[in-house]
Amino acid sequence: MHPAFSTEAKSAIQLVLTTAHDVDKALADLPEPVARIARGQDFSGKRGQIVSVPGSDGAVSHVLAGVGEGKSPLDVAAISAALPAGNYALHSQPADWSEDWVSAGWADGAYRFDRYLTRDTTPPRLVLSGPAKARAAQVREAEAVDLVRDLVNTPAGDMGPDAIEATIREMAETYGAKVDVTTGDDLLEANYPMVHAVGRAADIAPRFVELGWGEPDAPKLALVGKGVSFDTGGLNIKTGNYMRIMKKDMGGAAHAIALAKLVMDAKLPVNLKLYIPTVENAISGNAFRPGDVLMSRKGLSVEIDNTDAEGRLILGDALTRASEDDPDLLIDFATLTGAARVAVGPDLAPFYTDDNMLAGEIAQGAQQSGDPAWRMPLWTPYLSYLKSPIADLVNSGGGMAGSVTAALFLQKFVDARHWVHLDVWAWREAKYGRPAGGAACGLRAMWAVLQNRYG
């Protein structure tokens, strides 16, 4: 069982989740002594408000928690993040919420990254009461989100390209998948020149990891993730404040790996391929330079305007490789641009696709899962920002529409019937009222899409 969940309802604290609009109805459904104490504490159902009510023995019997407008299951995360250890049984919830929404939000807030801690980090546990199949699905999803967060939160000293490869190999062994890895200078012979160029300056060699699972005649699903284990910015070095959290620059790989785990654990009937280019964008005498021209697996030449726009380079080779297998659906995740954060903030997953039907599926998956996603424009006139006088493309489009031009760059390397690119942040700051650090963004929405398509 996941550490944020329990099946032991005996003696569990009763959890009342309510919106601000429905607080009167929620109180009316409670024993009068409980409701009286809540009113005395001015409980209004506002987001993050918690009132603990003792029973006759003095121990807490009820916890009333507000989710404000009730627009997002992540509002529950602010509750579980603040509660002490113990079992909590869901007494009531907003009328239009599913238990899946509650469990997803609860697990998000109850998450603890304790790899380097010596103190106790026991989280509060939500009692799951649904059928066994539903409980298994809730646990599966929570474990996948935790995997993203654990990978992103682990410092680059312990999560380099070699450790990312090891994570994929361990997952492959668990699910009976096949793994192929191309490392170091072998990348040149295997025609991954941009992966090699970005990662060659680091002590830990760059690599391209491929995982395959499923029946050959099943629909082909390709997942690609940006695996930059640490990003100094290269010779266009980042300032310290921007470099500080760049252990998270493999967050796209973390999302793709976690989605692959969901697919395999649920035995989704697909022919799955996972493609992870993983490098450290380091600085040394053989680092790639501004002004260099790189050849790509696709055959397109790319002039380097900025070595800090490195993720799209390794993804270019990876998307080309993924397209060679003629997938029915190609999904890529990348912590690609700060511009995406300026546009939509930390919670929304901005996505790009030229496929209106797929965009509709993602909108449906986002609504169904409570994991918000927002369609962004592949505005082709902005291709003019990517023109180079000496190469087919330049890797950085400048200061305008940075997330859009990055997506347009990637599109040049895609040849698939259905493709979507998610420009995720994979991070959360403490001020959002939920555990800070690595965060899943768009993972549950895309998992809903895959279940709707293939489940």
Secondary structure as GFF3:
##gff-version 3
##sequence-region A 1 455
A	DSSP	beta_strand	5	6	.	.	.	ID=ss1
A	DSSP	beta_strand	13	18	.	.	.	ID=ss2
A	DSSP	alpha_helix	23	28	.	.	.	ID=ss3
A	DSSP	alpha_helix	32	40	.	.	.	ID=ss4
A	DSSP	beta_strand	50	54	.	.	.	ID=ss5
A	DSSP	beta_strand	60	66	.	.	.	ID=ss6
A	DSSP	three_ten_helix	73	76	.	.	.	ID=ss7
A	DSSP	alpha_helix	77	80	.	.	.	ID=ss8
A	DSSP	beta_strand	86	92	.	.	.	ID=ss9
A	DSSP	alpha_helix	99	110	.	.	.	ID=ss10
A	DSSP	beta_strand	124	127	.	.	.	ID=ss11
A	DSSP	alpha_helix	132	153	.	.	.	ID=ss12
A	DSSP	alpha_helix	161	175	.	.	.	ID=ss13
A	DSSP	beta_strand	178	183	.	.	.	ID=ss14
A	DSSP	alpha_helix	186	189	.	.	.	ID=ss15
A	DSSP	alpha_helix	193	199	.	.	.	ID=ss16
A	DSSP	beta_strand	207	213	.	.	.	ID=ss17
A	DSSP	beta_strand	220	225	.	.	.	ID=ss18
A	DSSP	beta_strand	227	231	.	.	.	ID=ss19
A	DSSP	alpha_helix	240	243	.	.	.	ID=ss20
A	DSSP	three_ten_helix	246	250	.	.	.	ID=ss21
A	DSSP	alpha_helix	251	265	.	.	.	ID=ss22
A	DSSP	beta_strand	271	281	.	.	.	ID=ss23
A	DSSP	beta_strand	293	295	.	.	.	ID=ss24
A	DSSP	beta_strand	301	303	.	.	.	ID=ss25
A	DSSP	alpha_helix	311	324	.	.	.	ID=ss26
A	DSSP	beta_strand	329	334	.	.	.	ID=ss27
A	DSSP	alpha_helix	338	344	.	.	.	ID=ss28
A	DSSP	beta_strand	349	352	.	.	.	ID=ss29
A	DSSP	alpha_helix	356	369	.	.	.	ID=ss30
A	DSSP	beta_strand	373	375	.	.	.	ID=ss31
A	DSSP	three_ten_helix	380	386	.	.	.	ID=ss32
A	DSSP	beta_strand	393	394	.	.	.	ID=ss33
A	DSSP	alpha_helix	402	411	.	.	.	ID=ss34
A	DSSP	beta_strand	419	423	.	.	.	ID=ss35
A	DSSP	beta_strand	427	428	.	.	.	ID=ss36
A	DSSP	three_ten_helix	430	432	.	.	.	ID=ss37
A	DSSP	beta_strand	437	438	.	.	.	ID=ss38
A	DSSP	alpha_helix	443	454	.	.	.	ID=ss39
###
